[in-house]
Amino acid sequence: MGKDGKVSVKHYSKSSGAVYFMGFIGAAIYYISVAATFWTGVLGFLKVIVWPVFLVLEALKFLGA
């Protein structure tokens, strides 16, 4: 609560959601387009859901952590 007794709400930028969505679409296009069979396409879609994890892991490898 703020000093005036009202609950304070933090406002976040909507642009971060747009960047994540564009990354989601780009990853979907990539993983599904390189799929040779239906099941590799399904696996590719599952990878699309967790692509930020791959990004963080590769960044940590690059940084030597």
Backbone as CSV, one residue per row, in Angstrom:
resi,resn,N_x,N_y,N_z,CA_x,CA_y,CA_z,C_x,C_y,C_z
1,MET,0.835,-1.180,0.000,0.000,0.000,0.000,0.881,1.245,0.000
2,GLY,0.403,2.246,-0.683,1.125,3.494,-0.745,0.875,4.347,0.485
3,LYS,1.466,5.523,0.491,1.322,6.438,1.631,-0.120,6.915,1.808
4,ASP,-0.852,6.977,0.696,-2.228,7.457,0.773,-3.234,6.338,1.031
5,GLY,-2.768,5.141,1.307,-3.650,4.016,1.614,-4.118,3.240,0.402
6,LYS,-3.717,3.654,-0.793,-4.118,2.954,-2.008,-3.087,1.874,-2.339
7,VAL,-3.557,0.840,-2.970,-2.667,-0.241,-3.394,-1.933,0.223,-4.641
8,SER,-0.606,0.125,-4.610,0.176,0.529,-5.773,0.313,-0.656,-6.726
9,VAL,0.193,-0.358,-8.003,0.291,-1.383,-9.038,1.437,-1.002,-9.955
10,LYS,2.331,-1.940,-10.173,3.435,-1.680,-11.095,2.954,-1.920,-12.516
11,HIS,3.315,-1.035,-13.404,2.948,-1.169,-14.803,4.168,-1.647,-15.574
12,TYR,4.004,-2.712,-16.303,5.094,-3.267,-17.081,4.900,-2.936,-18.546
13,SER,5.995,-2.881,-19.255,5.960,-2.574,-20.670,5.345,-3.726,-21.451
14,LYS,4.499,-3.403,-22.388,3.883,-4.425,-23.225,4.827,-4.878,-24.334
15,SER,5.897,-4.138,-24.546,6.811,-4.492,-25.625,7.552,-5.793,-25.335
16,SER,7.797,-6.119,-24.074,8.486,-7.373,-23.778,7.621,-8.566,-24.167
17,GLY,6.323,-8.465,-24.011,5.420,-9.526,-24.450,5.427,-9.673,-25.961
18,ALA,5.526,-8.548,-26.649,5.575,-8.580,-28.108,6.873,-9.228,-28.594
19,VAL,7.972,-8.935,-27.925,9.256,-9.539,-28.300,9.211,-11.041,-28.066
20,TYR,8.646,-11.473,-26.940,8.523,-12.903,-26.657,7.633,-13.573,-27.705
21,PHE,6.537,-12.934,-28.071,5.623,-13.504,-29.066,6.308,-13.646,-30.415
22,MET,7.082,-12.625,-30.817,7.794,-12.713,-32.096,8.834,-13.824,-32.058
23,GLY,9.492,-13.993,-30.924,10.428,-15.099,-30.772,9.721,-16.439,-30.845
24,PHE,8.542,-16.517,-30.256,7.737,-17.735,-30.292,7.377,-18.092,-31.726
25,ILE,6.908,-17.115,-32.483,6.529,-17.348,-33.883,7.751,-17.746,-34.708
26,GLY,8.867,-17.046,-34.516,10.083,-17.366,-35.264,10.591,-18.763,-34.964
27,ALA,10.562,-19.143,-33.682,10.994,-20.487,-33.311,10.053,-21.536,-33.882
28,ALA,8.759,-21.251,-33.889,7.789,-22.199,-34.455,8.049,-22.417,-35.937
29,ILE,8.277,-21.331,-36.647,8.557,-21.448,-38.084,9.829,-22.250,-38.314
30,TYR,10.866,-21.969,-37.539,12.134,-22.675,-37.732,12.006,-24.160,-37.412
31,TYR,11.565,-24.490,-36.208,11.542,-25.890,-35.783,10.594,-26.737,-36.612
32,ILE,9.464,-26.182,-37.001,8.515,-26.968,-37.785,8.973,-27.084,-39.233
33,SER,9.647,-26.060,-39.763,10.096,-26.127,-41.152,11.240,-27.118,-41.345
34,VAL,12.056,-27.357,-40.312,13.154,-28.307,-40.457,12.753,-29.727,-40.058
35,ALA,11.500,-29.916,-39.676,11.035,-31.241,-39.273,10.875,-32.134,-40.498
36,ALA,11.426,-33.339,-40.410,11.341,-34.281,-41.522,10.079,-35.137,-41.440
37,THR,9.574,-35.370,-40.240,8.373,-36.189,-40.060,7.389,-35.457,-39.158
38,PHE,6.202,-36.015,-39.060,5.177,-35.414,-38.204,5.639,-35.342,-36.764
39,TRP,6.240,-36.416,-36.266,6.631,-36.448,-34.857,7.798,-35.526,-34.541
40,THR,8.689,-35.311,-35.502,9.730,-34.313,-35.261,9.127,-32.915,-35.285
41,GLY,8.035,-32.737,-36.027,7.303,-31.471,-35.993,6.654,-31.245,-34.637
42,VAL,6.087,-32.315,-34.061,5.505,-32.222,-32.725,6.594,-31.900,-31.708
43,LEU,7.733,-32.579,-31.807,8.853,-32.291,-30.921,9.332,-30.850,-31.108
44,GLY,9.345,-30.395,-32.342,9.716,-29.010,-32.612,8.766,-28.029,-31.954
45,PHE,7.471,-28.332,-31.973,6.505,-27.451,-31.325,6.718,-27.422,-29.814
46,LEU,7.066,-28.566,-29.240,7.359,-28.593,-27.803,8.610,-27.757,-27.490
47,LYS,9.571,-27.785,-28.390,10.762,-26.951,-28.217,10.409,-25.475,-28.303
48,VAL,9.438,-25.145,-29.140,8.998,-23.758,-29.278,8.500,-23.223,-27.938
49,ILE,7.824,-24.056,-27.199,7.260,-23.625,-25.926,8.364,-23.265,-24.935
50,VAL,9.487,-23.976,-24.990,10.558,-23.754,-24.010,11.809,-23.128,-24.628
51,TRP,11.688,-22.427,-25.758,12.869,-21.861,-26.404,13.645,-20.889,-25.526
52,PRO,13.024,-20.151,-24.600,13.847,-19.276,-23.759,14.852,-20.046,-22.907
53,VAL,14.517,-21.268,-22.539,15.452,-22.092,-21.761,16.701,-22.376,-22.588
54,PHE,16.518,-22.722,-23.854,17.661,-22.964,-24.738,18.509,-21.700,-24.882
55,LEU,17.854,-20.562,-24.992,18.565,-19.294,-25.124,19.431,-19.010,-23.900
56,VAL,18.879,-19.202,-22.726,19.626,-18.950,-21.487,20.784,-19.940,-21.344
57,LEU,20.548,-21.215,-21.661,21.614,-22.211,-21.559,22.780,-21.884,-22.493
58,GLU,22.466,-21.498,-23.718,23.529,-21.149,-24.669,24.265,-19.884,-24.224
59,ALA,23.542,-18.934,-23.661,24.194,-17.721,-23.163,25.129,-18.040,-22.008
60,LEU,24.714,-18.949,-21.118,25.563,-19.334,-20.013,26.801,-20.095,-20.491
61,LYS,26.627,-20.946,-21.514,27.785,-21.639,-22.088,28.768,-20.637,-22.681
62,PHE,28.227,-19.642,-23.394,29.066,-18.633,-24.012,29.841,-17.838,-22.976
63,LEU,29.190,-17.556,-21.854,29.830,-16.772,-20.806,30.760,-17.606,-19.935
64,GLY,30.748,-18.914,-20.142,31.633,-19.798,-19.382,31.151,-20.094,-17.978
65,ALA,29.877,-19.943,-17.759,29.328,-20.213,-16.415,29.023,-21.677,-16.237
